């Protein structure tokens, strides 16, 4: 949580400076930005955002890489004088907005320091310390090992000086700290206004800052988590932490469907049940209230949950739970016993005399889990897909997640988001499929929108070459990996490494990496061998490096200059058709008479491919090679949709052109 306060309204806030006067040659931006160059697309986008704000219309705008879209929406937002939420795809973009773009605009608008912009940025609740949990842990025998004890001492000392409670200030705290999980301010353990630390709470302060700010910078996960909580509580007064606004800017808007789907669904796991039992047990022990009957109730919940989760259908990864009815016919007694054990725990807790406030919260959590188990196992909702996921947790423990996800988020988003806003602006470098936004509008429930596609500021014809080998086998055949590895080797010899090799599957990545080990003379890095940030830093610092990676490196990664001169993608990034959510959406569209392949699967793959290729050209000085090893883009009818959606790269099917591009004759 962070904020800047406002001491006066900038000239642009009362519109005495037009958008043209700000962005055009000789304008405010040209006088204040050291690397200024006039970007026509930036001015066009700013004017479109300004009109959308004035006319109270929704706007979708694809602004190619290099447009300068953050300033293109920030400046008209400031001019409007409206309270606005800006929601970004990542915490990194949030921090760039707050620590780089906002200070730059303040300096440009207030060169003599006569005012400030009234802005705050907020992360998800689990990034902040809960003071009550920290104080409750003092002297409690729940710290495991010297490492946790040292971490606790560091956090306790930091709590006395921090103004934000943001764990990002604790640079020495490991990312996967088990202790932080016991101390963070996530919603399900929060006592709200009844907490003894409410007035000093970092979440309370964050909410206060947000209420006082004109621009609130969040990320999509926080935005939709907050929206979902408000929907579930029917907008109760203390529900959520974000203030009500009439305007939201969604940057990296191509992620909205997936993020919204995850928060408007339900997820229940064996770990969530265990966390409830552990929290109840610790609290009762601390308050000397752990009776034999309560110990029995907790033991019953743990045992019944363990039996229930062990009976769920077996399978790896994510898979559909299509046979819930048959499962209940066979295991209904065990399910009923689990539900009864949760009800018994609630009753035992409710019957405690003169109980502390946190006990009421445990009753609520137990009731919520009971209700959600009921929905997950018995609901017949036609717009929901039910599925199971098994994930490896700490100490190689296998955790089981029961999931329910909306098949179509469009009606939900239409009614609880877009119909309630005066203006929503959706922007990204990758939104359009073909030349339009029909797919995006349909998937998100957007109606009556203005639309704009802006070309990139870059000269792709001279800066980039797009190579598709016409002779490789279909990537779905067994021969593909051998041939692909050989072609990757030949390309990397031409580019002298300096490449990302991106894969649509982890197995394919490891296979090709193993085939090229010892074959390449360049340093090779593999996703999974180190944290993402460490791998990227190694790549940036190592001459001629090659990084092999999967989906998490397809977007939000920025390596400028010659260090990244080639991006190779193994195949068109269609979503796995057997994934339960994808399969349910395909079936739903086809059942309603649509064509899921062209309406859903191709558009989603187009956006992902555009994101992957977007890693390469990040500035006017960048120059490089894009390689797609999947020649279905040339041979299949749907390939035309991909080609029409990509920037205007120079294209080739000849390796000789690649050699000439890199000056090899």
Secondary structure as UniProt FT lines:
FT   STRAND          2..4
FT   HELIX           11..14
FT   HELIX           19..23
FT   TURN            25..26
FT   HELIX           28..32
FT   TURN            34..35
FT   HELIX           40..55
FT   STRAND          58..63
FT   TURN            65..66
FT   HELIX           69..80
FT   STRAND          84..88
FT   HELIX           91..96
FT   HELIX           97..101
FT   HELIX           102..109
FT   TURN            111..112
FT   STRAND          119..121
FT   HELIX           125..127
FT   STRAND          128..129
FT   HELIX           131..137
FT   TURN            138..139
FT   TURN            141..142
FT   HELIX           145..159
FT   TURN            160..161
FT   HELIX           167..169
FT   TURN            171..172
FT   TURN            175..176
FT   HELIX           178..183
FT   HELIX           187..189
FT   HELIX           192..194
FT   TURN            196..197
FT   HELIX           198..200
FT   HELIX           202..212
FT   STRAND          215..219
FT   HELIX           220..232
FT   TURN            233..234
FT   TURN            237..238
FT   STRAND          247..251
FT   HELIX           253..255
FT   HELIX           256..263
FT   STRAND          266..269
FT   HELIX           270..286
FT   TURN            287..288
FT   HELIX           292..311
FT   STRAND          318..320
FT   TURN            322..323
FT   HELIX           324..350
FT   TURN            353..354
FT   HELIX           357..378
FT   TURN            382..383
FT   STRAND          384..392
FT   HELIX           394..396
FT   STRAND          398..406
FT   HELIX           410..416
FT   HELIX           418..420
FT   STRAND          423..428
FT   TURN            434..435
FT   HELIX           438..444
FT   STRAND          449..454
FT   HELIX           460..463
FT   STRAND          464..467
FT   TURN            470..471
FT   TURN            475..476
FT   TURN            478..479
FT   HELIX           480..495
FT   STRAND          499..502
FT   HELIX           506..516
FT   TURN            517..519
FT   STRAND          524..526
FT   TURN            527..528
FT   HELIX           532..541
FT   TURN            543..544
FT   STRAND          546..549
FT   HELIX           551..553
FT   TURN            562..563
FT   STRAND          566..569
FT   TURN            577..578
FT   HELIX           580..591
FT   TURN            592..593
FT   HELIX           597..601
FT   HELIX           602..613
FT   TURN            614..616
FT   TURN            620..621
FT   STRAND          624..628
FT   HELIX           632..635
FT   TURN            637..638
FT   HELIX           639..645
FT   STRAND          650..652
FT   HELIX           655..661
FT   TURN            662..663
//
